[in-house]
Amino acid sequence: RRGLKLHLDGARLWNAAVKQGIEPGEIAGDFDSVSVCLSKGLGAPVGSVLCGSRDFIAAARRWRKMLGGGMRQAGILAAAGRYAIAHNVARLAEDHALAQALAAGLSRYSALSVSMPQTNMVFVDVPQAIAASFAKHLATHDVLVTGSTKQRWVTHLDVGPADVERALAAVDSFFMRAAHEEGAAA
């Protein structure tokens, strides 16, 4: 209406499209430009793609060159990105299902406030009183979370059902130990 250009930060566009059962273009279609990440979710080692009109991309290339953003021998990274798009988009639904299973398992503990995921991210609120010890305990089981009260647990290409089970077993052992210590103190 006012001639403003719209840009979509599509870092998780693939996940959103898979969740909704639509093509990414249906989400991004009303935007003038979109950036999509090839590593988050898709498993490429690095990389994003900037999409837009021919004129927009020409201007972006000029700006990239002026700011020193060029990269040499990027073909191997482009090949990894192409592979990720061709082979890993369809499996994103597996990440979403694993996130659902993870959230369901975490929800068994009344001390944790768990938001049921829409895609592959589970948001967990941990009480301040246990946040640091919770993170420390999980780390001893090779489950790495921040010691923050606001946590984001993410499933992705490198997380399988056994990993979710292992993480939930570590959470279970934390609360079992806490209950035992509480009982011993009483």
For each residue, the residues with C-beta under 8 A, 3 or more apart:
1:
2:
3:
4:
5: 32 33
6: 30 31 32 33
7: 31 32 33 34 35
8: 13 27 28 31 33 34 35
9: 35
10: 13 24 27 28 34 35 36 37
11: 35 36 37 40 48
12: 15 16 37 40 41 119
13: 8 10 16 17 24 27 28 34 36 37
14: 17 18 24 36 41 42 89 92
15: 12 18 19 41 92 95 96 119 120
16: 12 13 19 20 24 27 119
17: 13 14 20 22 23 24 26 27
18: 14 15 21 89 90 92 93 96 119
19: 15 16 96 118 119
20: 16 17 27
21: 18
22: 17 26 27
23: 17 26
24: 10 13 14 16 17 27 28 36
25: 28 29
26: 17 22 23 29
27: 8 10 13 16 17 20 22 24
28: 8 10 13 24 25 31 34 51
29: 25 26
30: 6
31: 6 7 8 28 34
32: 5 6 7 52 53 56
33: 5 6 7 8 50 51 52 53 56
34: 7 8 10 13 28 31 50 51 52
35: 7 8 9 10 11 48 49 50 51
36: 10 11 13 14 24 48 49 51
37: 10 11 12 13 40 41 42 47 48
38: 42 44 46 47 48 49 80 81 84 85
39: 42 43 44 45 46 47 48 84
40: 11 12 37 156
41: 12 14 15 37 88 92 95 120 156 157
42: 14 37 38 39 81 84 85 88 89 92 157
43: 39 84 88 156 157 158
44: 38 39 47 77 80 81 83 84
45: 39 77 80
46: 38 39 77
47: 37 38 39 44 77 78 80 81
48: 11 35 36 37 38 39
49: 35 36 38 81
50: 33 34 35 57 60
51: 28 33 34 35 36 57
52: 32 33 34 56 57 60
53: 32 33 56 57
54: 57 58
55: 58 59
56: 32 33 52 53 59 60
57: 50 51 52 53 54 60 61
58: 54 55 61 62
59: 55 56 62 63
60: 50 52 56 57 63 64
61: 57 58 64 65
62: 58 59 65 66
63: 59 60 66 67 69
64: 60 61 67 69 70
65: 61 62 68 69 70
66: 62 63
67: 63 64
68: 65
69: 63 64 65
70: 64 65
71: 74 77
72:
73: 76
74: 71 77 78
75: 78 79
76: 73 79 80
77: 44 45 46 47 71 74 80 81
78: 47 74 75 81 82
79: 75 76 82 83
80: 38 44 45 47 76 77 83 84
81: 38 42 44 47 49 77 78 84 85
82: 78 79 85 86
83: 44 79 80 86 87 88
84: 38 39 42 43 44 80 81 87 88 89
85: 38 42 81 82 88 89
86: 82 83 89
87: 83 84 90 91
88: 41 42 43 83 84 85 91 92 157
89: 14 18 42 84 85 86 92
90: 18 87 93
91: 87 88 94 95 157
92: 14 15 18 41 42 88 89 95 96 119 120
93: 18 90 96 97
94: 91 97 98
95: 15 41 91 92 98 99 119 120 155 156 157 159
96: 15 18 19 92 93 99 100 117 118 119 120 155
97: 93 94 100 101
98: 94 95 101 102 120 155 159 160 161 164
99: 95 96 102 103 117 119 120 121 122 153 154 155
100: 96 97 103 104 116 117
101: 97 98 104 105 161 164
102: 98 99 105 106 117 122 153 155 164 167 168
103: 99 100 106 107 114 115 116 117 122
104: 100 101 107 108
105: 101 102 108 164 168 171
106: 102 103 109 112 114 122 124 153 168 171
107: 103 104 112 114 116
108: 104 105
109: 106 112 171 175
110:
111: 126 127 130 175
112: 106 107 109 124 125 126
113: 124 125
114: 103 106 107 122 123 124 125
115: 103 122 123 124
116: 100 103 107
117: 96 99 100 102 103 120 121 122 123
118: 19 96 121
119: 12 15 16 18 19 92 95 96 99
120: 15 41 92 95 96 98 99 117 154 155 156
121: 99 117 118 152 153 154
122: 99 102 103 106 114 115 117 152 153 154 155
123: 114 115 117 150 151 152 153
124: 106 112 113 114 115 150 151 152 153
125: 112 113 114 149 150 151
126: 111 112 130 131 134 148 149 150 151
127: 111 130 131 149
128: 131 149
129:
130: 111 126 127 133 134 178
131: 126 127 128 134 135 147 148 149
132: 135 136 147
133: 130 136 137 174
134: 126 130 131 137 138 145 147 174
135: 131 132 138 139 145 146 147
136: 132 133 139 140 147
137: 133 134 140 141 170 173 174 177
138: 134 135 141 143 144 145 167 170 171 174
139: 135 136 142 143 144 145
140: 136 137
141: 137 138 166 167 169 170 173
142: 139 166
143: 138 139 166 167 170 171
144: 138 139
145: 134 135 138 139 151 153
146: 135 151
147: 131 132 134 135 136
148: 126 131 151
149: 125 126 127 128 131
150: 123 124 125 126
151: 123 124 125 126 145 146 148
152: 121 122 123 124
153: 99 102 106 121 122 123 124 145 167
154: 99 120 121 122 159
155: 95 96 98 99 102 120 122 159 164
156: 40 41 43 95 120 159
157: 41 42 43 88 91 95
158: 43
159: 95 98 154 155 156 163 164
160: 98 163 164
161: 98 101 164 165
162: 165 166
163: 159 160 166 167
164: 98 101 102 105 155 159 160 161 167 168
165: 161 162 168 169
166: 141 142 143 162 163 169 170
167: 102 138 141 143 153 163 164 170 171
168: 102 105 106 164 165 171 172
169: 141 165 166 172 173
170: 137 138 141 143 166 167 173 174
171: 105 106 109 138 143 167 168 174 175
172: 168 169 175 176
173: 137 141 169 170 176 177
174: 133 134 137 138 170 171 177 178
175: 109 111 171 172 178 179
176: 172 173 179 180
177: 137 173 174 180 181
178: 130 174 175 181 182
179: 175 176 182 183
180: 176 177 183 184
181: 177 178 184 185
182: 178 179 185 186
183: 179 180 186
184: 180 181
185: 181 182
186: 182 183
